[in-house]
Amino acid sequence: MDVSVEAGDSVASWCGGIRLEVYPLMGRPGVRAIGEIGLDTRTAWREALARLVRSSADRLHVDLSRVTFIDVAGVTDLAVAAQSLSAGRRIVVHRPPPQLARVLAVCWPELGGIEVTP
């Protein structure tokens, strides 16, 4: 059973032992995700990205340093969010799991609305 909870600007989801928590970043527009991004937590991930792209900032930050896994669908959600941004805006992904950059390079090599930093 998937359980999703929203508290203010935070989103959390868990199913069995799999969890994802997403919190706003302090000091800059963006979010920090903790846990795993996959089938069982996709609803929370999509909701967090939807909230993120509604921000008016030109650079939106996504800290994935505490994400241990992201599946192809989770990377797809991130790419779709980046594609939805108007010209001049971008998502900057900080310290993602290694598979994220590989999936982006293979599936969206020309995607300009996203920047991955190690």
C-alpha positions, 0 to 999 in steps of 0.5 A: 500500500502506497502512502503519500503525505503532504505537509506544507511544502514537503512531500513524503511517500512510502510503500513497505520499506521504500520511501521518498521524502522531498523538502524545500531547499533553504536559501534558493528555489528548489527541493531536496529528495531523500530515499528512492525514486521509483514505481512506489514513490512516483506520485510524490516525486511527480507532485514535488516536480509539479510544485517546483516548476510552478516557481517563478525562478529561472534556476530551480535546484534539485538536490539528489545527494541523499537519493539512493536510486532513481528509475528510468520513469523518475528520470523521465519525470525530471526531463518532462519537468525541464521540458515544460520550462519556458526559455531561459529557465532550467533545472540544476540537479545536484549530486544525483545517483550515477544512473541519472546522468547516463539515462539523460545522455541516452534518452535526452542528449539534447535536453537544454532545460536541465544541468547535472552537477556532480 
